[in-house]
Amino acid sequence: MPDYDFDIGVIGGGAAGLTVTSGSAQLGAKTLLIEKEDALGGDCLHFGCVPSKTLIKSAHVYHQMKHSQKFGLPAVDVPPVDFREISKRIKSVIDTIQKHDSEERFCSLGAQVEFGRPEFVDAHSIRLNGTSYSAKRWVIATGSSPVAAPIKGLAQTNYITNREIFYLDRLPESMIVLGGGPIGCEMGQAFNRLGSEVHIVDLAGQILGKEDKDMADMVMNVMKDEGVSFHLNASVEEVVDHGSSKEVVLKNTAGETTRLSAETILVALGRKPNIEGLGLDGIGVESHRRGIKVDNRLRTTQKHIFAAGDVAGGYQFTHAAGYEGGIVVSNAIFRLPRKTDYTFFPWCTYTDPPLGSIGMNETMAKASGIDYAVWTEAFKDNDRSLAEGEQTGLIKLILNEKEKPIGVQILGPSAGDLLAEWVAVLNGKVKLSTLAAAVHPYPTIGEINKKVTGTYFSPKIFSEKVKKGLKFFFDLKGRACVP
Ligand SMILES: Cc1cc2nc3c(=O)[nH]c(=O)nc-3n(C[C@H](O)[C@H](O)[C@H](O)COP(=O)(O)OP(=O)(O)OC[C@H]3O[C@@H](n4cnc5c(N)ncnc54)[C@H](O)[C@@H]3O)c2cc1C
């Protein structure tokens, strides 16, 4: 047996890599972690979830201040935003979380942390900063980067992506967002609320392409009412950098041209896997456009090399990266053949209102050709939502032909948190009747989860058949009032 330096080597110190590192090291595997940046934490901490949600909160508070009268409060004349202060707050939140993701912490768990860009020299060894390191097993967890689409003039234009947007030294007066996906919509709404004039452009006929169109359209309508302009079914023909202003030339499906002009362009057109420079071709690790090829145990085309997180091209979320990191630990350290299962995988887009989803939505159910039924409940009928002034949206419960729940979408306040109950119900195969009978505290937004099951059971319980049976057995007298 060859004697390797490490039991496991992990490349990439983001959500996936850190999960594998902490699990492996704490289980007694001699673990090496390599990160190219000078701090651990990955995109989520530095350029993704954490800064975006911090920014969204600032934008939300500012929006509430501007709409204080909606809550019966005096009107407030709010001064313009100083974006440097928002950036400062973002950095302070990151700094606090960074302590959990420090080199010292991982060293205390037993892992060796090295910084730099490694390259595989053979299937078990990498070269880093002039030193060779070998490991019995490797994990590639290098994440993803924004796609720079091949649009005429884009490469010559000074645009921004998620790497720059949280660290601007001033609020742009106007912004064109290329891409109406989760990042484009979250950032578009936040910047519009902070005072930028925002245009969102997408090639598709709807924003948030993974979601049901009716739900995505509701998000779009809220954002439109707030002042965001949308340009759908629009292909970007050209981008021109005029210095202080940038121009985007769009063509619609009828071939008509529109020219937009703004101070800043945010490119949010999707993600590409970070595989450059790793030397994967030389060691037989294959990849496709979306990411490294993996089987359902996350093994690459070299069985002792795993890939997890964004770089594997599946669901691109921090909780997916963490989940996949756990699958790798099971396979690589415990040697258990644990497989990925995304049947009830939840996600949420943090627009206001947010849009959360788990399992199948209607689009997926239709595409799979199954018989399904949809039950809905609106937030305008939830007492707490009314008190909070957040009554836009609804919950959709999708049942299959056996009347078993196969998916839930929630557009409304705290949608991501409301999904937590469905995570337990769907994964635990809890009966809908159990959820319907379980007492929920009043008044809470979470009551909507129970209420939608009530909507499903109601016609069954209060049916003519049941009424007739009760009348027959217990001689009930029937209606006391006829309107
Ligand atoms: C604006 C934005 C908002 C987001 N919001 C959310 C959200 O709200 N919720 C959610 O679940 N997800 C969100 N995401 C997605 C989430 O950030 C990613 O899915 C997650 O970070 C993926 O984790 P990862 O470990 O695969 O990659 P990363 O976290 O990107 O980690 C990869 C690490 O590998 C390092 N690396 C790259 N190449 C090399 C190399 N050659 N050598 C050594 N190290 C290397 C990188 O520097 C990085 O530290 C958001 C993303 C963006 C961009």
The ligand as an SDF file (V2000), in Angstrom:
LIG
                    3D

 53 58  0  0  0  0  0  0  0  0999 V2000
  -24.9930   36.6730   -4.4690 C   0  0  0  0  0  0  0  0  0  0  0  0
  -25.1970   35.2590   -4.0260 C   0  0  0  0  0  0  0  0  0  0  0  0
  -26.1500   34.9780   -3.0740 C   0  0  0  0  0  0  0  0  0  0  0  0
  -26.3440   33.6830   -2.6420 C   0  0  0  0  0  0  0  0  0  0  0  0
  -27.2860   33.4440   -1.7010 N   0  0  0  0  0  0  0  0  0  0  0  0
  -27.4920   32.1890   -1.2660 C   0  0  0  0  0  0  0  0  0  0  0  0
  -28.4430   31.9220   -0.2600 C   0  0  0  0  0  0  0  0  0  0  0  0
  -29.1170   32.8270    0.2190 O   0  0  0  0  0  0  0  0  0  0  0  0
  -28.6040   30.6550    0.1610 N   0  0  0  0  0  0  0  0  0  0  0  0
  -27.8670   29.6170   -0.3560 C   0  0  0  0  0  0  0  0  0  0  0  0
  -28.0430   28.4760    0.0640 O   0  0  0  0  0  0  0  0  0  0  0  0
  -26.9460   29.8380   -1.3230 N   0  0  0  0  0  0  0  0  0  0  0  0
  -26.7440   31.0930   -1.7800 C   0  0  0  0  0  0  0  0  0  0  0  0
  -25.7970   31.3320   -2.7370 N   0  0  0  0  0  0  0  0  0  0  0  0
  -25.0410   30.1860   -3.2790 C   0  0  0  0  0  0  0  0  0  0  0  0
  -23.9090   29.7710   -2.3460 C   0  0  0  0  0  0  0  0  0  0  0  0
  -23.0680   30.8700   -2.0920 O   0  0  0  0  0  0  0  0  0  0  0  0
  -23.1040   28.6530   -2.9820 C   0  0  0  0  0  0  0  0  0  0  0  0
  -23.9710   27.6340   -3.4180 O   0  0  0  0  0  0  0  0  0  0  0  0
  -22.1080   28.0650   -1.9950 C   0  0  0  0  0  0  0  0  0  0  0  0
  -21.1650   29.0410   -1.6220 O   0  0  0  0  0  0  0  0  0  0  0  0
  -21.3780   26.8650   -2.6220 C   0  0  0  0  0  0  0  0  0  0  0  0
  -20.4550   26.3740   -1.7170 O   0  0  0  0  0  0  0  0  0  0  0  0
  -19.1410   25.6500   -2.2690 P   0  0  0  0  0  0  0  0  0  0  0  0
  -18.4210   25.1440   -1.0840 O   0  0  0  0  0  0  0  0  0  0  0  0
  -19.4950   24.7150   -3.3420 O   0  0  0  0  0  0  0  0  0  0  0  0
  -18.3250   26.8110   -2.9790 O   0  0  0  0  0  0  0  0  0  0  0  0
  -17.6900   28.1360   -2.3400 P   0  0  0  0  0  0  0  0  0  0  0  0
  -18.3990   28.5710   -1.1260 O   0  0  0  0  0  0  0  0  0  0  0  0
  -17.5630   29.1200   -3.4410 O   0  0  0  0  0  0  0  0  0  0  0  0
  -16.2450   27.6610   -1.8960 O   0  0  0  0  0  0  0  0  0  0  0  0
  -15.2850   27.2950   -2.8340 C   0  0  0  0  0  0  0  0  0  0  0  0
  -13.9370   27.6850   -2.2870 C   0  0  0  0  0  0  0  0  0  0  0  0
  -12.9370   27.1400   -3.1180 O   0  0  0  0  0  0  0  0  0  0  0  0
  -11.9280   28.1020   -3.3150 C   0  0  0  0  0  0  0  0  0  0  0  0
  -11.2230   27.7800   -4.5580 N   0  0  0  0  0  0  0  0  0  0  0  0
  -11.6600   27.9700   -5.8330 C   0  0  0  0  0  0  0  0  0  0  0  0
  -10.7350   27.5320   -6.6960 N   0  0  0  0  0  0  0  0  0  0  0  0
   -9.7060   27.0660   -5.9620 C   0  0  0  0  0  0  0  0  0  0  0  0
   -8.4510   26.4950   -6.2880 C   0  0  0  0  0  0  0  0  0  0  0  0
   -8.0770   26.3200   -7.5530 N   0  0  0  0  0  0  0  0  0  0  0  0
   -7.6360   26.1320   -5.2760 N   0  0  0  0  0  0  0  0  0  0  0  0
   -8.0090   26.3060   -3.9660 C   0  0  0  0  0  0  0  0  0  0  0  0
   -9.1650   26.8560   -3.6180 N   0  0  0  0  0  0  0  0  0  0  0  0
  -10.0140   27.2110   -4.6010 C   0  0  0  0  0  0  0  0  0  0  0  0
  -12.6740   29.4130   -3.3540 C   0  0  0  0  0  0  0  0  0  0  0  0
  -11.8300   30.5130   -3.0840 O   0  0  0  0  0  0  0  0  0  0  0  0
  -13.7290   29.1860   -2.2720 C   0  0  0  0  0  0  0  0  0  0  0  0
  -13.2530   29.5830   -1.0070 O   0  0  0  0  0  0  0  0  0  0  0  0
  -25.5660   32.6290   -3.1780 C   0  0  0  0  0  0  0  0  0  0  0  0
  -24.5920   32.8960   -4.1450 C   0  0  0  0  0  0  0  0  0  0  0  0
  -24.4080   34.1980   -4.5690 C   0  0  0  0  0  0  0  0  0  0  0  0
  -23.3460   34.4680   -5.5910 C   0  0  0  0  0  0  0  0  0  0  0  0
  1  2  1  0
  2  3  1  0
  2 52  2  0
  3  4  2  0
  4  5  1  0
  4 50  1  0
  5  6  2  0
  6  7  1  0
  6 13  1  0
  7  8  2  0
  7  9  1  0
  9 10  1  0
 10 11  2  0
 10 12  1  0
 12 13  2  0
 13 14  1  0
 14 15  1  0
 14 50  1  0
 15 16  1  0
 16 17  1  0
 16 18  1  0
 18 19  1  0
 18 20  1  0
 20 21  1  0
 20 22  1  0
 22 23  1  0
 23 24  1  0
 24 25  2  0
 24 26  1  0
 24 27  1  0
 27 28  1  0
 28 29  2  0
 28 30  1  0
 28 31  1  0
 31 32  1  0
 32 33  1  0
 33 34  1  0
 33 48  1  0
 34 35  1  0
 35 36  1  0
 35 46  1  0
 36 37  1  0
 36 45  1  0
 37 38  2  0
 38 39  1  0
 39 40  1  0
 39 45  2  0
 40 41  1  0
 40 42  2  0
 42 43  1  0
 43 44  2  0
 44 45  1  0
 46 47  1  0
 46 48  1  0
 48 49  1  0
 50 51  2  0
 51 52  1  0
 52 53  1  0
M  END
$$$$
